[in-house]
Amino acid sequence: MRGFLAEVGREVSKTKNTHFSSKYKSQVGRRGKRRAIIASGHKIPIAVYSIIKDKIEFRELGEEYLNNFGRDKLIAYYKK
């Protein structure tokens, strides 16, 4: 299973403008390249499981999703 996750994680790291690639880039600085590959590869089966379980359509969040996540709350916090 670890080999599969590493293979998927390597491919995820090569993609451009996707949520998974931005997650990989954010983890590389904190965890290192090898662990970030495994962690990114682990997110794919979790997403697939949720899609199958809930019977929903896959929706690509995009690279900017992580940058804008919680931005409104942060702005409101600093305006106080």
C-alpha positions in Angstrom: 0.0 0.0 0.0 2.8 2.4 0.8 4.3 1.9 -2.7 0.9 2.8 -4.2 0.6 5.9 -2.1 4.1 7.0 -3.0 3.4 6.5 -6.7 0.1 8.5 -6.5 1.8 11.2 -4.3 4.6 11.6 -6.9 2.1 12.1 -9.7 0.1 14.5 -7.5 3.2 16.6 -6.9 3.7 17.0 -10.7 0.2 18.4 -11.4 -0.4 22.1 -11.7 -3.2 24.3 -10.3 -4.9 21.6 -8.2 -5.8 21.3 -4.6 -3.7 18.2 -4.1 -0.6 19.8 -5.6 -1.0 22.9 -3.3 -1.4 20.6 -0.3 1.9 18.9 -1.3 3.7 22.2 -1.7 2.6 23.3 1.7 3.7 20.1 3.4 7.1 19.9 1.7 8.5 22.7 3.8 7.2 21.2 7.1 7.6 17.5 6.6 10.2 17.0 3.8 9.8 15.7 0.3 9.4 12.0 1.1 6.8 12.4 3.8 4.9 15.0 1.8 4.6 12.6 -1.1 3.1 9.9 1.1 0.7 12.4 2.8 -0.4 13.7 -0.6 -0.9 10.2 -1.9 -2.9 9.4 1.2 -5.4 12.2 0.5 -6.5 10.7 -2.8 -8.0 7.4 -1.3 -9.6 9.4 1.4 -11.3 11.7 -1.2 -12.3 8.7 -3.3 -13.8 7.0 -0.3 -15.8 10.1 0.6 -17.0 10.5 -3.0 -18.2 6.9 -3.2 -19.7 6.8 0.3 -21.7 10.1 0.0 -22.4 9.5 -3.7 -21.3 13.0 -4.7 -19.6 14.4 -7.7 -15.9 15.3 -7.5 -15.3 19.0 -7.4 -11.8 20.3 -7.9 -11.2 23.0 -5.3 -8.2 24.6 -7.1 -4.9 25.8 -5.9 -6.3 29.0 -4.4 -8.6 27.1 -2.0 -6.0 26.7 0.7 -4.9 30.4 0.4 -8.4 31.7 0.8 -9.6 29.2 3.4 -10.6 31.1 6.5 -9.6 34.4 5.0 -12.9 36.1 6.0 -12.5 35.0 9.6 -9.0 36.2 9.7 -9.9 39.6 8.3 -12.8 39.9 10.8 -10.4 39.0 13.6 -7.9 41.7 12.8 -10.6 44.4 12.2 -11.7 44.1 15.9 
